[in-house]
Amino acid sequence: MKILIITDAWFPQVNGVVTTLSNVAYQLRLKGHTVDIIDPSRFKTLPLPGYREIRISLNLGRIKKNY
């Protein structure tokens, strides 16, 4: 099965979301699935005011149309 995960929380961040998604993707691949992860390096983001290490995603509609 082909699985697409879109997230605005990914490495180099270290938090529960990143850890969970990384583990889920790893386990799915072990079971033979193809997993593609669209992370903030692949779309435009802006820093969250007051919490600049977190970035908010913009314009994901265009990315989703490609899948």
CHARMM-style PDB file with segment names, atoms N, HN, CA, C and O in Angstrom:
ATOM      1  N   MET     1       0.844  -1.167   0.000  1.00  0.00      PROA
ATOM      2  CA  MET     1       0.000   0.000   0.000  1.00  0.00      PROA
ATOM      3  C   MET     1       0.899   1.242   0.000  1.00  0.00      PROA
ATOM      4  O   MET     1       1.948   1.255   0.643  1.00  0.00      PROA
ATOM      5  N   LYS     2       0.487   2.266  -0.712  1.00  0.00      PROA
ATOM      6  HN  LYS     2      -0.365   2.256  -1.235  1.00  0.00      PROA
ATOM      7  CA  LYS     2       1.191   3.545  -0.713  1.00  0.00      PROA
ATOM      8  C   LYS     2       0.542   4.455   0.325  1.00  0.00      PROA
ATOM      9  O   LYS     2      -0.672   4.660   0.313  1.00  0.00      PROA
ATOM     10  N   ILE     3       1.359   4.996   1.221  1.00  0.00      PROA
ATOM     11  HN  ILE     3       2.345   4.829   1.231  1.00  0.00      PROA
ATOM     12  CA  ILE     3       0.857   5.836   2.306  1.00  0.00      PROA
ATOM     13  C   ILE     3       1.587   7.173   2.275  1.00  0.00      PROA
ATOM     14  O   ILE     3       2.813   7.223   2.183  1.00  0.00      PROA
ATOM     15  N   LEU     4       0.820   8.249   2.352  1.00  0.00      PROA
ATOM     16  HN  LEU     4      -0.176   8.209   2.426  1.00  0.00      PROA
ATOM     17  CA  LEU     4       1.379   9.599   2.376  1.00  0.00      PROA
ATOM     18  C   LEU     4       1.107  10.214   3.743  1.00  0.00      PROA
ATOM     19  O   LEU     4      -0.031  10.237   4.211  1.00  0.00      PROA
ATOM     20  N   ILE     5       2.168  10.713   4.377  1.00  0.00      PROA
ATOM     21  HN  ILE     5       3.093  10.694   3.997  1.00  0.00      PROA
ATOM     22  CA  ILE     5       2.046  11.426   5.649  1.00  0.00      PROA
ATOM     23  C   ILE     5       2.476  12.867   5.401  1.00  0.00      PROA
ATOM     24  O   ILE     5       3.587  13.119   4.936  1.00  0.00      PROA
ATOM     25  N   ILE     6       1.595  13.806   5.711  1.00  0.00      PROA
ATOM     26  HN  ILE     6       0.692  13.602   6.089  1.00  0.00      PROA
ATOM     27  CA  ILE     6       1.914  15.229   5.594  1.00  0.00      PROA
ATOM     28  C   ILE     6       1.986  15.793   7.006  1.00  0.00      PROA
ATOM     29  O   ILE     6       1.032  15.675   7.775  1.00  0.00      PROA
ATOM     30  N   THR     7       3.113  16.405   7.346  1.00  0.00      PROA
ATOM     31  HN  THR     7       3.887  16.501   6.722  1.00  0.00      PROA
ATOM     32  CA  THR     7       3.292  16.918   8.698  1.00  0.00      PROA
ATOM     33  C   THR     7       4.086  18.213   8.696  1.00  0.00      PROA
ATOM     34  O   THR     7       4.995  18.396   7.886  1.00  0.00      PROA
ATOM     35  N   ASP     8       3.736  19.108   9.606  1.00  0.00      PROA
ATOM     36  HN  ASP     8       2.997  18.960  10.264  1.00  0.00      PROA
ATOM     37  CA  ASP     8       4.562  20.299   9.774  1.00  0.00      PROA
ATOM     38  C   ASP     8       5.455  20.162  11.008  1.00  0.00      PROA
ATOM     39  O   ASP     8       6.088  21.131  11.429  1.00  0.00      PROA
ATOM     40  N   ALA     9       5.507  18.967  11.583  1.00  0.00      PROA
ATOM     41  HN  ALA     9       4.993  18.180  11.241  1.00  0.00      PROA
ATOM     42  CA  ALA     9       6.422  18.656  12.681  1.00  0.00      PROA
ATOM     43  C   ALA     9       7.330  17.514  12.231  1.00  0.00      PROA
ATOM     44  O   ALA     9       6.870  16.386  12.056  1.00  0.00      PROA
ATOM     45  N   TRP    10       8.602  17.801  12.046  1.00  0.00      PROA
ATOM     46  HN  TRP    10       8.976  18.718  12.188  1.00  0.00      PROA
ATOM     47  CA  TRP    10       9.550  16.785  11.584  1.00  0.00      PROA
ATOM     48  C   TRP    10      10.940  17.178  12.022  1.00  0.00      PROA
ATOM     49  O   TRP    10      11.134  18.266  12.564  1.00  0.00      PROA
ATOM     50  N   PHE    11      11.900  16.322  11.798  1.00  0.00      PROA
ATOM     51  HN  PHE    11      11.742  15.438  11.358  1.00  0.00      PROA
ATOM     52  CA  PHE    11      13.281  16.596  12.180  1.00  0.00      PROA
ATOM     53  C   PHE    11      13.745  17.915  11.569  1.00  0.00      PROA
ATOM     54  O   PHE    11      13.397  18.178  10.418  1.00  0.00      PROA
ATOM     55  N   PRO    12      14.488  18.739  12.244  1.00  0.00      PROA
ATOM     56  CA  PRO    12      15.250  18.499  13.472  1.00  0.00      PROA
ATOM     57  C   PRO    12      14.476  18.713  14.771  1.00  0.00      PROA
ATOM     58  O   PRO    12      15.068  18.640  15.847  1.00  0.00      PROA
ATOM     59  N   GLN    13      13.171  18.975  14.703  1.00  0.00      PROA
ATOM     60  HN  GLN    13      12.690  19.034  13.829  1.00  0.00      PROA
ATOM     61  CA  GLN    13      12.400  19.090  15.944  1.00  0.00      PROA
ATOM     62  C   GLN    13      12.453  17.768  16.702  1.00  0.00      PROA
ATOM     63  O   GLN    13      12.523  16.693  16.105  1.00  0.00      PROA
ATOM     64  N   VAL    14      12.418  17.869  18.012  1.00  0.00      PROA
ATOM     65  HN  VAL    14      12.361  18.742  18.497  1.00  0.00      PROA
ATOM     66  CA  VAL    14      12.354  16.679  18.861  1.00  0.00      PROA
ATOM     67  C   VAL    14      11.119  16.840  19.735  1.00  0.00      PROA
ATOM     68  O   VAL    14      11.109  17.635  20.675  1.00  0.00      PROA
ATOM     69  N   ASN    15      10.078  16.075  19.416  1.00  0.00      PROA
ATOM     70  HN  ASN    15      10.086  15.429  18.653  1.00  0.00      PROA
ATOM     71  CA  ASN    15       8.849  16.118  20.207  1.00  0.00      PROA
ATOM     72  C   ASN    15       8.059  14.838  19.966  1.00  0.00      PROA
ATOM     73  O   ASN    15       8.467  13.984  19.179  1.00  0.00      PROA
ATOM     74  N   GLY    16       6.939  14.716  20.642  1.00  0.00      PROA
ATOM     75  HN  GLY    16       6.608  15.410  21.281  1.00  0.00      PROA
ATOM     76  CA  GLY    16       6.143  13.496  20.539  1.00  0.00      PROA
ATOM     77  C   GLY    16       5.576  13.240  19.158  1.00  0.00      PROA
ATOM     78  O   GLY    16       5.466  12.089  18.736  1.00  0.00      PROA
ATOM     79  N   VAL    17       5.212  14.304  18.447  1.00  0.00      PROA
ATOM     80  HN  VAL    17       5.301  15.239  18.790  1.00  0.00      PROA
ATOM     81  CA  VAL    17       4.664  14.140  17.095  1.00  0.00      PROA
ATOM     82  C   VAL    17       5.722  13.564  16.168  1.00  0.00      PROA
ATOM     83  O   VAL    17       5.461  12.609  15.436  1.00  0.00      PROA
ATOM     84  N   VAL    18       6.913  14.141  16.197  1.00  0.00      PROA
ATOM     85  HN  VAL    18       7.125  14.917  16.792  1.00  0.00      PROA
ATOM     86  CA  VAL    18       7.996  13.673  15.328  1.00  0.00      PROA
ATOM     87  C   VAL    18       8.358  12.225  15.658  1.00  0.00      PROA
ATOM     88  O   VAL    18       8.517  11.400  14.759  1.00  0.00      PROA
ATOM     89  N   THR    19       8.484  11.927  16.929  1.00  0.00      PROA
ATOM     90  HN  THR    19       8.354  12.597  17.660  1.00  0.00      PROA
ATOM     91  CA  THR    19       8.826  10.564  17.351  1.00  0.00      PROA
ATOM     92  C   THR    19       7.761   9.568  16.907  1.00  0.00      PROA
ATOM     93  O   THR    19       8.087   8.505  16.379  1.00  0.00      PROA
ATOM     94  N   THR    20       6.506   9.902  17.116  1.00  0.00      PROA
ATOM     95  HN  THR    20       6.242  10.766  17.545  1.00  0.00      PROA
ATOM     96  CA  THR    20       5.414   9.002  16.744  1.00  0.00      PROA
ATOM     97  C   THR    20       5.351   8.774  15.238  1.00  0.00      PROA
ATOM     98  O   THR    20       5.259   7.631  14.789  1.00  0.00      PROA
ATOM     99  N   LEU    21       5.401   9.852  14.452  1.00  0.00      PROA
ATOM    100  HN  LEU    21       5.476  10.780  14.816  1.00  0.00      PROA
ATOM    101  CA  LEU    21       5.328   9.701  12.991  1.00  0.00      PROA
ATOM    102  C   LEU    21       6.522   8.923  12.451  1.00  0.00      PROA
ATOM    103  O   LEU    21       6.373   8.105  11.543  1.00  0.00      PROA
ATOM    104  N   SER    22       7.692   9.174  13.000  1.00  0.00      PROA
ATOM    105  HN  SER    22       7.813   9.839  13.738  1.00  0.00      PROA
ATOM    106  CA  SER    22       8.883   8.435  12.575  1.00  0.00      PROA
ATOM    107  C   SER    22       8.724   6.940  12.856  1.00  0.00      PROA
ATOM    108  O   SER    22       9.051   6.106  12.012  1.00  0.00      PROA
ATOM    109  N   ASN    23       8.224   6.609  14.040  1.00  0.00      PROA
ATOM    110  HN  ASN    23       7.958   7.286  14.726  1.00  0.00      PROA
ATOM    111  CA  ASN    23       8.018   5.200  14.397  1.00  0.00      PROA
ATOM    112  C   ASN    23       6.929   4.547  13.556  1.00  0.00      PROA
ATOM    113  O   ASN    23       7.073   3.398  13.139  1.00  0.00      PROA
ATOM    114  N   VAL    24       5.848   5.265  13.304  1.00  0.00      PROA
ATOM    115  HN  VAL    24       5.730   6.198  13.642  1.00  0.00      PROA
ATOM    116  CA  VAL    24       4.764   4.727  12.468  1.00  0.00      PROA
ATOM    117  C   VAL    24       5.277   4.446  11.057  1.00  0.00      PROA
ATOM    118  O   VAL    24       5.023   3.377  10.501  1.00  0.00      PROA
ATOM    119  N   ALA    25       6.001   5.409  10.478  1.00  0.00      PROA
ATOM    120  HN  ALA    25       6.208   6.277  10.929  1.00  0.00      PROA
ATOM    121  CA  ALA    25       6.543   5.218   9.128  1.00  0.00      PROA
ATOM    122  C   ALA    25       7.496   4.025   9.089  1.00  0.00      PROA
ATOM    123  O   ALA    25       7.462   3.230   8.150  1.00  0.00      PROA
ATOM    124  N   TYR    26       8.335   3.902  10.097  1.00  0.00      PROA
ATOM    125  HN  TYR    26       8.362   4.548  10.860  1.00  0.00      PROA
ATOM    126  CA  TYR    26       9.280   2.787  10.164  1.00  0.00      PROA
ATOM    127  C   TYR    26       8.543   1.444  10.209  1.00  0.00      PROA
ATOM    128  O   TYR    26       8.881   0.525   9.464  1.00  0.00      PROA
ATOM    129  N   GLN    27       7.548   1.335  11.074  1.00  0.00      PROA
ATOM    130  HN  GLN    27       7.273   2.082  11.679  1.00  0.00      PROA
ATOM    131  CA  GLN    27       6.798   0.084  11.205  1.00  0.00      PROA
ATOM    132  C   GLN    27       6.016  -0.253   9.931  1.00  0.00      PROA
ATOM    133  O   GLN    27       5.936  -1.416   9.536  1.00  0.00      PROA
ATOM    134  N   LEU    28       5.447   0.762   9.296  1.00  0.00      PROA
ATOM    135  HN  LEU    28       5.512   1.707   9.616  1.00  0.00      PROA
ATOM    136  CA  LEU    28       4.728   0.517   8.038  1.00  0.00      PROA
ATOM    137  C   LEU    28       5.674   0.007   6.955  1.00  0.00      PROA
ATOM    138  O   LEU    28       5.325  -0.894   6.193  1.00  0.00      PROA
ATOM    139  N   ARG    29       6.867   0.583   6.890  1.00  0.00      PROA
ATOM    140  HN  ARG    29       7.151   1.315   7.510  1.00  0.00      PROA
ATOM    141  CA  ARG    29       7.856   0.122   5.899  1.00  0.00      PROA
ATOM    142  C   ARG    29       8.285  -1.315   6.181  1.00  0.00      PROA
ATOM    143  O   ARG    29       8.475  -2.103   5.254  1.00  0.00      PROA
ATOM    144  N   LEU    30       8.439  -1.655   7.465  1.00  0.00      PROA
ATOM    145  HN  LEU    30       8.285  -1.015   8.218  1.00  0.00      PROA
ATOM    146  CA  LEU    30       8.788  -3.036   7.820  1.00  0.00      PROA
ATOM    147  C   LEU    30       7.734  -4.022   7.328  1.00  0.00      PROA
ATOM    148  O   LEU    30       8.057  -5.163   6.998  1.00  0.00      PROA
ATOM    149  N   LYS    31       6.485  -3.591   7.278  1.00  0.00      PROA
ATOM    150  HN  LYS    31       6.223  -2.664   7.546  1.00  0.00      PROA
ATOM    151  CA  LYS    31       5.389  -4.449   6.817  1.00  0.00      PROA
ATOM    152  C   LYS    31       5.233  -4.426   5.301  1.00  0.00      PROA
ATOM    153  O   LYS    31       4.311  -5.035   4.759  1.00  0.00      PROA
ATOM    154  N   GLY    32       6.147  -3.715   4.609  1.00  0.00      PROA
ATOM    155  HN  GLY    32       6.896  -3.220   5.049  1.00  0.00      PROA
ATOM    156  CA  GLY    32       6.141  -3.738   3.154  1.00  0.00      PROA
ATOM    157  C   GLY    32       5.420  -2.591   2.474  1.00  0.00      PROA
ATOM    158  O   GLY    32       5.308  -2.576   1.248  1.00  0.00      PROA
ATOM    159  N   HSD    33       4.933  -1.635   3.239  1.00  0.00      PROA
ATOM    160  HN  HSD    33       5.024  -1.648   4.235  1.00  0.00      PROA
ATOM    161  CA  HSD    33       4.236  -0.492   2.650  1.00  0.00      PROA
ATOM    162  C   HSD    33       5.243   0.549   2.152  1.00  0.00      PROA
ATOM    163  O   HSD    33       6.360   0.639   2.661  1.00  0.00      PROA
ATOM    164  N   THR    34       4.841   1.317   1.170  1.00  0.00      PROA
ATOM    165  HN  THR    34       3.933   1.244   0.757  1.00  0.00      PROA
ATOM    166  CA  THR    34       5.629   2.447   0.695  1.00  0.00      PROA
ATOM    167  C   THR    34       5.119   3.689   1.410  1.00  0.00      PROA
ATOM    168  O   THR    34       3.935   4.014   1.328  1.00  0.00      PROA
ATOM    169  N   VAL    35       6.012   4.382   2.111  1.00  0.00      PROA
ATOM    170  HN  VAL    35       6.974   4.117   2.178  1.00  0.00      PROA
ATOM    171  CA  VAL    35       5.618   5.557   2.888  1.00  0.00      PROA
ATOM    172  C   VAL    35       6.388   6.767   2.379  1.00  0.00      PROA
ATOM    173  O   VAL    35       7.617   6.749   2.309  1.00  0.00      PROA
ATOM    174  N   ASP    36       5.654   7.819   2.025  1.00  0.00      PROA
ATOM    175  HN  ASP    36       4.656   7.833   2.082  1.00  0.00      PROA
ATOM    176  CA  ASP    36       6.259   9.094   1.642  1.00  0.00      PROA
ATOM    177  C   ASP    36       5.856  10.114   2.694  1.00  0.00      PROA
ATOM    178  O   ASP    36       4.688  10.206   3.072  1.00  0.00      PROA
ATOM    179  N   ILE    37       6.833  10.878   3.160  1.00  0.00      PROA
ATOM    180  HN  ILE    37       7.782  10.803   2.853  1.00  0.00      PROA
ATOM    181  CA  ILE    37       6.565  11.889   4.176  1.00  0.00      PROA
ATOM    182  C   ILE    37       6.837  13.257   3.576  1.00  0.00      PROA
ATOM    183  O   ILE    37       7.943  13.543   3.117  1.00  0.00      PROA
ATOM    184  N   ILE    38       5.815  14.093   3.588  1.00  0.00      PROA
ATOM    185  HN  ILE    38       4.917  13.861   3.961  1.00  0.00      PROA
ATOM    186  CA  ILE    38       5.985  15.480   3.161  1.00  0.00      PROA
ATOM    187  C   ILE    38       6.164  16.298   4.430  1.00  0.00      PROA
ATOM    188  O   ILE    38       5.234  16.473   5.217  1.00  0.00      PROA
ATOM    189  N   ASP    39       7.379  16.793   4.608  1.00  0.00      PROA
ATOM    190  HN  ASP    39       8.134  16.652   3.969  1.00  0.00      PROA
ATOM    191  CA  ASP    39       7.718  17.542   5.812  1.00  0.00      PROA
ATOM    192  C   ASP    39       7.955  19.013   5.458  1.00  0.00      PROA
ATOM    193  O   ASP    39       7.905  19.374   4.282  1.00  0.00      PROA
ATOM    194  N   PRO    40       8.211  19.862   6.449  1.00  0.00      PROA
ATOM    195  CA  PRO    40       8.337  21.297   6.187  1.00  0.00      PROA
ATOM    196  C   PRO    40       9.411  21.691   5.173  1.00  0.00      PROA
ATOM    197  O   PRO    40       9.368  22.800   4.641  1.00  0.00      PROA
ATOM    198  N   SER    41      10.354  20.824   4.900  1.00  0.00      PROA
ATOM    199  HN  SER    41      10.388  19.923   5.332  1.00  0.00      PROA
ATOM    200  CA  SER    41      11.367  21.161   3.889  1.00  0.00      PROA
ATOM    201  C   SER    41      10.775  21.167   2.479  1.00  0.00      PROA
ATOM    202  O   SER    41      11.409  21.651   1.542  1.00  0.00      PROA
ATOM    203  N   ARG    42       9.552  20.628   2.325  1.00  0.00      PROA
ATOM    204  HN  ARG    42       9.037  20.235   3.086  1.00  0.00      PROA
ATOM    205  CA  ARG    42       8.933  20.513   1.004  1.00  0.00      PROA
ATOM    206  C   ARG    42       7.780  21.485   0.769  1.00  0.00      PROA
ATOM    207  O   ARG    42       7.106  21.404  -0.257  1.00  0.00      PROA
ATOM    208  N   PHE    43       7.544  22.413   1.717  1.00  0.00      PROA
ATOM    209  HN  PHE    43       8.091  22.479   2.551  1.00  0.00      PROA
ATOM    210  CA  PHE    43       6.522  23.433   1.514  1.00  0.00      PROA
ATOM    211  C   PHE    43       6.862  24.683   2.316  1.00  0.00      PROA
ATOM    212  O   PHE    43       7.720  24.655   3.198  1.00  0.00      PROA
ATOM    213  N   LYS    44       6.187  25.766   2.001  1.00  0.00      PROA
ATOM    214  HN  LYS    44       5.491  25.789   1.283  1.00  0.00      PROA
ATOM    215  CA  LYS    44       6.444  27.048   2.651  1.00  0.00      PROA
ATOM    216  C   LYS    44       5.884  27.047   4.071  1.00  0.00      PROA
ATOM    217  O   LYS    44       4.768  26.590   4.316  1.00  0.00      PROA
ATOM    218  N   THR    45       6.691  27.572   5.005  1.00  0.00      PROA
ATOM    219  HN  THR    45       7.598  27.943   4.806  1.00  0.00      PROA
ATOM    220  CA  THR    45       6.269  27.677   6.395  1.00  0.00      PROA
ATOM    221  C   THR    45       6.619  29.056   6.950  1.00  0.00      PROA
ATOM    222  O   THR    45       7.471  29.766   6.416  1.00  0.00      PROA
ATOM    223  N   LEU    46       5.946  29.405   8.019  1.00  0.00      PROA
ATOM    224  HN  LEU    46       5.254  28.828   8.452  1.00  0.00      PROA
ATOM    225  CA  LEU    46       6.238  30.629   8.761  1.00  0.00      PROA
ATOM    226  C   LEU    46       6.414  30.270  10.229  1.00  0.00      PROA
ATOM    227  O   LEU    46       5.735  29.371  10.727  1.00  0.00      PROA
ATOM    228  N   PRO    47       7.327  30.967  10.944  1.00  0.00      PROA
ATOM    229  CA  PRO    47       7.496  30.667  12.367  1.00  0.00      PROA
ATOM    230  C   PRO    47       6.257  31.048  13.173  1.00  0.00      PROA
ATOM    231  O   PRO    47       5.622  32.070  12.913  1.00  0.00      PROA
ATOM    232  N   LEU    48       5.929  30.220  14.141  1.00  0.00      PROA
ATOM    233  HN  LEU    48       6.445  29.390  14.352  1.00  0.00      PROA
ATOM    234  CA  LEU    48       4.804  30.480  15.030  1.00  0.00      PROA
ATOM    235  C   LEU    48       5.190  31.602  15.989  1.00  0.00      PROA
ATOM    236  O   LEU    48       6.189  31.478  16.697  1.00  0.00      PROA
ATOM    237  N   PRO    49       4.429  32.691  16.032  1.00  0.00      PROA
ATOM    238  CA  PRO    49       4.769  33.788  16.949  1.00  0.00      PROA
ATOM    239  C   PRO    49       4.839  33.300  18.399  1.00  0.00      PROA
ATOM    240  O   PRO    49       3.933  32.622  18.881  1.00  0.00      PROA
ATOM    241  N   GLY    50       5.910  33.651  19.072  1.00  0.00      PROA
ATOM    242  HN  GLY    50       6.647  34.202  18.680  1.00  0.00      PROA
ATOM    243  CA  GLY    50       6.097  33.260  20.460  1.00  0.00      PROA
ATOM    244  C   GLY    50       6.713  31.885  20.655  1.00  0.00      PROA
ATOM    245  O   GLY    50       7.057  31.514  21.777  1.00  0.00      PROA
ATOM    246  N   TYR    51       6.856  31.120  19.566  1.00  0.00      PROA
ATOM    247  HN  TYR    51       6.577  31.422  18.655  1.00  0.00      PROA
ATOM    248  CA  TYR    51       7.409  29.762  19.656  1.00  0.00      PROA
ATOM    249  C   TYR    51       8.101  29.479  18.337  1.00  0.00      PROA
ATOM    250  O   TYR    51       7.679  28.599  17.586  1.00  0.00      PROA
ATOM    251  N   ARG    52       9.167  30.225  18.052  1.00  0.00      PROA
ATOM    252  HN  ARG    52       9.509  30.940  18.662  1.00  0.00      PROA
ATOM    253  CA  ARG    52       9.757  30.305  16.727  1.00  0.00      PROA
ATOM    254  C   ARG    52      10.330  28.986  16.195  1.00  0.00      PROA
ATOM    255  O   ARG    52      10.498  28.839  14.984  1.00  0.00      PROA
ATOM    256  N   GLU    53      10.629  28.032  17.069  1.00  0.00      PROA
ATOM    257  HN  GLU    53      10.493  28.151  18.053  1.00  0.00      PROA
ATOM    258  CA  GLU    53      11.140  26.752  16.556  1.00  0.00      PROA
ATOM    259  C   GLU    53      10.043  25.909  15.916  1.00  0.00      PROA
ATOM    260  O   GLU    53      10.339  24.944  15.212  1.00  0.00      PROA
ATOM    261  N   ILE    54       8.791  26.258  16.150  1.00  0.00      PROA
ATOM    262  HN  ILE    54       8.550  27.043  16.722  1.00  0.00      PROA
ATOM    263  CA  ILE    54       7.663  25.600  15.495  1.00  0.00      PROA
ATOM    264  C   ILE    54       7.259  26.438  14.292  1.00  0.00      PROA
ATOM    265  O   ILE    54       7.099  27.654  14.401  1.00  0.00      PROA
ATOM    266  N   ARG    55       7.095  25.788  13.146  1.00  0.00      PROA
ATOM    267  HN  ARG    55       7.225  24.800  13.058  1.00  0.00      PROA
ATOM    268  CA  ARG    55       6.744  26.494  11.923  1.00  0.00      PROA
ATOM    269  C   ARG    55       5.369  26.039  11.446  1.00  0.00      PROA
ATOM    270  O   ARG    55       5.049  24.851  11.481  1.00  0.00      PROA
ATOM    271  N   ILE    56       4.568  26.992  11.003  1.00  0.00      PROA
ATOM    272  HN  ILE    56       4.828  27.957  10.975  1.00  0.00      PROA
ATOM    273  CA  ILE    56       3.208  26.739  10.537  1.00  0.00      PROA
ATOM    274  C   ILE    56       3.229  26.573   9.022  1.00  0.00      PROA
ATOM    275  O   ILE    56       3.851  27.367   8.317  1.00  0.00      PROA
ATOM    276  N   SER    57       2.558  25.554   8.525  1.00  0.00      PROA
ATOM    277  HN  SER    57       2.052  24.909   9.097  1.00  0.00      PROA
ATOM    278  CA  SER    57       2.562  25.268   7.090  1.00  0.00      PROA
ATOM    279  C   SER    57       1.573  26.139   6.333  1.00  0.00      PROA
ATOM    280  O   SER    57       0.537  26.541   6.863  1.00  0.00      PROA
ATOM    281  N   LEU    58       1.917  26.422   5.083  1.00  0.00      PROA
ATOM    282  HN  LEU    58       2.758  26.096   4.653  1.00  0.00      PROA
ATOM    283  CA  LEU    58       1.082  27.219   4.192  1.00  0.00      PROA
ATOM    284  C   LEU    58       0.898  26.489   2.869  1.00  0.00      PROA
ATOM    285  O   LEU    58       1.805  25.794   2.411  1.00  0.00      PROA
ATOM    286  N   ASN    59      -0.257  26.640   2.258  1.00  0.00      PROA
ATOM    287  HN  ASN    59      -0.994  27.205   2.630  1.00  0.00      PROA
ATOM    288  CA  ASN    59      -0.512  26.197   0.885  1.00  0.00      PROA
ATOM    289  C   ASN    59      -0.265  24.708   0.643  1.00  0.00      PROA
ATOM    290  O   ASN    59       0.429  24.339  -0.304  1.00  0.00      PROA
ATOM    291  N   LEU    60      -0.825  23.865   1.485  1.00  0.00      PROA
ATOM    292  HN  LEU    60      -1.389  24.165   2.254  1.00  0.00      PROA
ATOM    293  CA  LEU    60      -0.675  22.421   1.278  1.00  0.00      PROA
ATOM    294  C   LEU    60      -1.586  21.890   0.187  1.00  0.00      PROA
ATOM    295  O   LEU    60      -1.378  20.776  -0.295  1.00  0.00      PROA
ATOM    296  N   GLY    61      -2.585  22.651  -0.212  1.00  0.00      PROA
ATOM    297  HN  GLY    61      -2.755  23.556   0.179  1.00  0.00      PROA
ATOM    298  CA  GLY    61      -3.506  22.196  -1.251  1.00  0.00      PROA
ATOM    299  C   GLY    61      -2.803  21.822  -2.532  1.00  0.00      PROA
ATOM    300  O   GLY    61      -3.160  20.830  -3.169  1.00  0.00      PROA
ATOM    301  N   ARG    62      -1.821  22.589  -2.918  1.00  0.00      PROA
ATOM    302  HN  ARG    62      -1.531  23.395  -2.401  1.00  0.00      PROA
ATOM    303  CA  ARG    62      -1.083  22.308  -4.151  1.00  0.00      PROA
ATOM    304  C   ARG    62      -0.304  20.999  -4.029  1.00  0.00      PROA
ATOM    305  O   ARG    62      -0.244  20.226  -4.985  1.00  0.00      PROA
ATOM    306  N   ILE    63       0.283  20.749  -2.882  1.00  0.00      PROA
ATOM    307  HN  ILE    63       0.234  21.377  -2.105  1.00  0.00      PROA
ATOM    308  CA  ILE    63       1.029  19.504  -2.674  1.00  0.00      PROA
ATOM    309  C   ILE    63       0.079  18.315  -2.717  1.00  0.00      PROA
ATOM    310  O   ILE    63       0.392  17.307  -3.352  1.00  0.00      PROA
ATOM    311  N   LYS    64      -1.071  18.406  -2.060  1.00  0.00      PROA
ATOM    312  HN  LYS    64      -1.325  19.224  -1.544  1.00  0.00      PROA
ATOM    313  CA  LYS    64      -2.020  17.287  -2.022  1.00  0.00      PROA
ATOM    314  C   LYS    64      -2.535  16.937  -3.409  1.00  0.00      PROA
ATOM    315  O   LYS    64      -2.843  15.773  -3.667  1.00  0.00      PROA
ATOM    316  N   LYS    65      -2.638  17.899  -4.302  1.00  0.00      PROA
ATOM    317  HN  LYS    65      -2.389  18.845  -4.092  1.00  0.00      PROA
ATOM    318  CA  LYS    65      -3.130  17.621  -5.654  1.00  0.00      PROA
ATOM    319  C   LYS    65      -2.190  16.707  -6.427  1.00  0.00      PROA
ATOM    320  O   LYS    65      -2.616  16.042  -7.371  1.00  0.00      PROA
ATOM    321  N   ASN    66      -0.922  16.664  -6.043  1.00  0.00      PROA
ATOM    322  HN  ASN    66      -0.576  17.205  -5.276  1.00  0.00      PROA
ATOM    323  CA  ASN    66       0.053  15.827  -6.738  1.00  0.00      PROA
ATOM    324  C   ASN    66      -0.018  14.365  -6.307  1.00  0.00      PROA
ATOM    325  O   ASN    66       0.657  13.521  -6.896  1.00  0.00      PROA
ATOM    326  N   TYR    67      -0.817  14.050  -5.299  1.00  0.00      PROA
ATOM    327  HN  TYR    67      -1.366  14.736  -4.820  1.00  0.00      PROA
ATOM    328  CA  TYR    67      -0.889  12.678  -4.788  1.00  0.00      PROA
ATOM    329  C   TYR    67      -2.251  12.083  -4.960  1.00  0.00      PROA
ATOM    330  OT1 TYR    67      -2.475  10.934  -4.580  1.00  0.00      PROA
TER     331      TYR     67
END
